[in-house]
Amino acid sequence: MGYRLPVATVGAMRRHVPSQPLFLEHQDALECALRLRRAIHLGSADRRAEGEAFVEFASTHLEPHFADEEALLARAMVEIEPAELLRAAHARMVEDHRVLAAAIDRLCDASTAPSGEELYAVGSVLTDHVYFERRQLVMLLHHELQAVLADDAAR
């Protein structure tokens, strides 16, 4: 049997200790996405506040998280010989990050309150992205990701 990373329970799910920060950041992103989707029912001033809160969250959490994920997964992609499905999943992750970064930029540049539909759309993209990473990308990278995370944790 190979070396197994220590695990810890986060909610009802078991996560490998080195991957817990990424998992917990995903939880924060899902909570933020829910607030964005609920903003469709808010007035102009509250939508502006939600948009500003999202931009702040994005600059302090999402953008560094995207950079960490992309660096970690780019390294994993170099260290393994990825199958076509894994290359496609990696490409989708990078494209999702690009789409979300563009949405963040639009919200930063907005001179008026964002529409409820715009906030709902950004929240939906963020939700879909997090679930894609959790349910598909990480499953595809599971064994390879463990090796990269274990190496990072040892440093």
Secondary structure by P-SEA (a helix, b strand, c coil): cccccbbbbcccccccccaaaaaaaaaaaaaaaaaaaacccccaaaaaaaaaaaaaaaaacaaaaaaaaaaaaaaaaaaccccaaaaaaaaaaaaaaaaaaaaaaaaaaccccccaaaaaaaaaaaaaaaaaaacccccccaaaaaaaaaaaaac
